[in-house]
Amino acid sequence: MSCDPVTFNNVDTKVFNALKGKLQGLGYDLEGTKGTIHGPMSITIDFEWNEPAATLLIHVLSKNMLIPCSRVNAELEKAIASCREGN
């Protein structure tokens, strides 16, 4: 089951690198600025970071049907906000 793509704004280099580290700690291996990652709970995500625009496009391609898209998006927003704050 896929989710609608979501664009996160104000994702500069510092925030993107912090997010990569945070997601790698959760089992998601982000390489480069664009690609597809496979992680725990059967989640597969396409991502594309646009450095000049400071945007990050996330598209959940598949996930466990018991996890709603709203939860995935809320967790991503929470992680990005935490990275913006330097946590």
TALINFEN-V377545 format. One record per pair of residues at least 24 apart in sequence whose ideal C-beta (glycine too) atoms are under 10 Angstrom apart, sorted by the first residue. I is the first residue (numbers start at 1). GAP is how many residues later the second one is. Records with the same first field share a line. If there is no record, write none. Layout:
I=GAP  GAP
//
This chain:
1=41  59  60  61  62  63  64  65  66  67  68
2=42  43  44  57  58  59  60  61  67
3=40  42  55  56  57  58  59  60  64  65  66  67  68  69  70
4=55  56  65  69
5=41  42  43  52  53  54  55  56
6=50  51  52  53  54  63  66  67  70  71
7=41  43  46  48  49  50  51  52
8=41  46  47  48  49  50  65  68  69  71  72  73  76
9=44  45  46  47  71
10=44  45  46  70  71  74
11=38  39  40  42  43  44  45  46  69  72  73
12=37  39  42  71  72
13=36  38  41
14=69  70  72
15=34  39  41  64  65  66  67  68  69  70  71
16=31  33  35  38  40  64  67
17=66
18=61  62  64  65  66  67  68  69
19=28  30  37  57  60  61  63  64  65
20=27  29  63
21=62
22=57  58  60  61  65
23=24  53  56  60
26=49  53
36=25
37=24
38=24
39=24
40=24
41=25  26  31
42=24  25
43=24  29
45=27  31
47=29
56=24
//
